[in-house]
């Protein structure tokens, strides 16, 4: 097996716990050589960098071709609301869209003698459940898992370079999306329940926005939102 066709793929998200705005999921593919070079450039996950540093890192990584490829998927609140209305859990929503990001990433890699180690920041309390769910979803998506090793681990973004990069790209893309939403709806802060600006915004929109507009930016099945309207 040619070493040049061995890739490490990291998958991570940003915005899972937010009540406003999208869930951002990214898959990142790098070679073992790229991993060695990136260790000194990307030492931490997205939470340990400021927004300015994250933006700079993403520009440096992408513009200089320090990774082989990546793919981001934005799961909008309207999609999350529709799927949760059908009984789909957030964990499954996340896995399904991680598979989409992974498949798009694989499509950009050389097809011959391809061997992948896929590392997922586990969304399940039990990483074993994460792994088996992921493998099941690979089959559903017609991705042959024969040459794919899946590793699911909590806080994988703190340990593995490709997951760190996926974490940072996810966060940067989500931040940019939130900035655009601010231009439309006003400054609602970060969109997380811990943000007083976000809570204040939810109180206001509960009385002023129609249901279609609310469900396009607010995850209506979150307790944080239900507390505003109950």
C-alpha positions in Angstrom: 0.0 0.0 0.0 1.4 3.3 -1.1 2.0 5.7 1.9 0.9 8.7 -0.2 -2.6 7.2 -0.2 -2.9 7.0 3.6 -4.9 9.8 5.1 -6.0 10.9 8.5 -9.5 12.5 8.6 -10.7 14.5 11.5 -14.3 15.4 12.0 -15.7 17.9 14.5 -18.4 20.5 14.9 -19.2 23.9 16.3 -22.5 25.1 17.6 -24.0 21.9 18.9 -25.3 23.5 22.1 -26.4 26.8 20.5 -30.1 27.7 20.5 -29.7 30.2 17.6 -27.8 29.6 14.4 -26.4 26.6 12.5 -24.5 23.5 13.5 -21.2 23.6 11.6 -19.5 20.3 10.8 -16.2 19.9 9.1 -14.1 17.0 7.9 -10.4 17.5 7.3 -8.0 15.2 5.4 -4.3 15.3 5.9 -1.3 13.0 5.2 0.9 11.7 8.0 3.6 14.1 6.7 1.2 17.0 6.9 0.3 16.0 10.4 3.9 16.3 11.5 4.2 19.7 10.0 0.9 21.0 11.5 1.7 19.9 15.0 3.6 23.0 15.8 1.2 25.3 13.9 -2.1 24.0 15.4 -1.4 23.2 19.0 -4.9 23.6 20.5 -8.6 23.2 19.6 -10.8 26.1 18.6 -11.9 27.0 22.2 -8.4 27.9 23.2 -7.9 30.5 20.4 -9.4 33.9 20.0 -11.6 34.6 16.9 -8.8 36.6 15.4 -6.2 33.8 15.8 -8.7 31.2 14.5 -9.3 33.3 11.4 -5.5 33.7 10.8 -4.9 30.0 11.3 -7.6 29.0 8.8 -6.2 31.4 6.2 -2.7 30.1 6.7 -3.7 26.4 6.6 -5.9 26.7 3.5 -3.9 29.3 1.5 -0.6 27.5 2.0 -2.1 24.1 1.1 -1.1 22.6 4.5 -4.0 20.2 4.4 -5.1 17.9 1.5 -8.7 18.9 1.6 -11.7 19.7 3.8 -15.5 19.9 3.5 -17.9 21.9 5.7 -21.6 21.3 6.2 -23.9 23.9 7.8 -27.0 22.4 9.3 -29.5 25.2 9.6 -32.0 25.5 12.5 -34.9 24.9 10.1 -33.3 21.5 9.2 -32.7 20.6 12.8 -36.3 21.6 13.7 -37.8 19.5 10.9 -35.7 16.4 11.8 -36.3 16.7 15.6 -40.1 17.1 14.8 -39.8 13.6 13.2 -38.2 12.2 16.4 -34.6 12.3 15.1 -32.1 13.0 18.0 -29.5 15.6 17.8 -26.8 12.9 18.0 -28.2 11.2 14.8 -28.6 14.5 13.1 -24.9 15.2 13.8 -23.7 11.7 12.7 -25.7 11.9 9.4 -24.2 15.3 8.5 -20.7 14.1 9.6 -21.1 11.3 7.1 -22.0 13.9 4.4 -18.9 15.9 5.2 -16.8 12.7 5.2 -18.1 11.5 1.9 -17.4 14.8 0.2 -13.9 14.8 1.6 -13.2 11.2 0.4 -14.5 12.2 -3.1 -11.6 14.6 -3.4 -8.9 12.0 -2.5 -7.1 9.7 -4.8 -9.2 6.6 -5.3 -6.5 3.9 -5.6 -5.2 2.1 -2.5 -6.9 4.5 -0.3 -6.6 3.8 3.4 -8.3 6.2 5.9 -8.1 6.6 9.7 -11.2 8.6 10.6 -11.2 10.3 14.0 -14.5 11.6 15.3 -15.0 13.8 18.3 -17.7 11.6 19.9 -21.1 13.1 20.5 -22.3 10.0 22.5 -21.4 9.5 26.1 -20.3 6.0 25.0 -17.7 6.2 22.3 -18.4 2.6 21.4 -21.9 3.5 20.5 -20.6 6.4 18.5 -18.3 4.1 16.5 -21.0 1.5 15.7 -23.6 4.2 14.8 -21.0 5.7 12.5 -20.1 2.4 10.8 -23.8 1.7 10.3 -24.3 5.1 8.7 -21.3 4.5 6.4 -23.1 1.5 5.0 -26.3 3.5 4.5 -24.3 6.1 2.6 -22.7 3.4 0.4 -19.2 4.2 1.7 -17.2 1.0 1.8 -15.7 0.8 5.3 -13.2 -2.0 4.3 -10.2 0.4 4.3 -11.5 2.8 6.9 -10.6 2.7 10.6 -13.0 4.6 12.8 -12.0 6.1 16.1 -14.5 7.9 18.3 -13.3 9.7 21.3 -14.4 12.4 23.7 -12.4 15.6 23.4 -10.6 14.3 20.4 -10.0 17.9 19.3 -7.6 18.2 22.2 -5.4 15.2 21.1 -5.5 14.8 17.3 -4.3 17.4 14.8 -6.9 16.8 12.0 -9.7 17.0 14.6 -8.2 20.3 16.0 -8.2 21.7 12.5 -11.8 20.5 11.9 -12.8 22.2 15.1 -11.2 25.5 14.1 -12.6 25.5 10.6 -16.1 24.7 11.9 -15.9 27.5 14.4 -14.6 30.1 11.9 -17.4 29.2 9.4 -20.1 29.3 12.1 -18.8 32.7 13.4 -19.0 34.1 9.9 -22.6 32.8 9.5 -23.6 34.3 12.9 -22.1 37.6 11.7 -24.4 37.5 8.7 -27.4 36.7 10.8 -26.6 39.7 13.0 -27.0 41.9 10.0 -30.5 40.6 9.4 -31.9 40.1 12.9 -29.7 42.4 15.1 -27.0 41.5 17.6 -28.2 38.4 19.5 -24.8 37.5 20.7 -23.2 34.1 20.3 -26.5 32.2 20.0 -25.6 30.1 23.1 -27.9 29.8 26.1 -25.2 31.0 28.4 -25.1 34.4 26.6 -27.3 37.1 28.2 -27.7 38.8 24.8 -29.0 35.6 23.3 -31.6 35.2 26.1 -32.7 38.8 25.8 -33.1 38.3 22.0 -35.2 35.2 22.6 -37.6 37.1 24.9 -38.0 39.7 22.3 -38.6 37.5 19.2 -41.0 35.2 21.1 -43.4 38.1 21.0 -42.5 39.7 17.6 -41.4 37.2 15.0 -43.7 34.9 13.1 -43.2 31.2 13.4 -41.5 30.8 10.0 -38.9 33.4 10.9 -38.4 32.0 14.3 -37.8 28.4 13.1 -35.3 29.6 10.5 -32.9 30.9 13.2 -34.0 29.4 16.5 -33.9 25.7 17.5 -37.4 25.5 18.8 -37.0 22.1 20.5 -34.3 23.5 22.9 -35.4 24.0 26.5 -34.0 27.5 26.4 -36.5 28.4 23.7 -39.4 26.5 25.2 -38.9 28.4 28.5 -39.5 31.6 26.6 -42.9 30.5 25.1 -44.4 28.2 27.7 
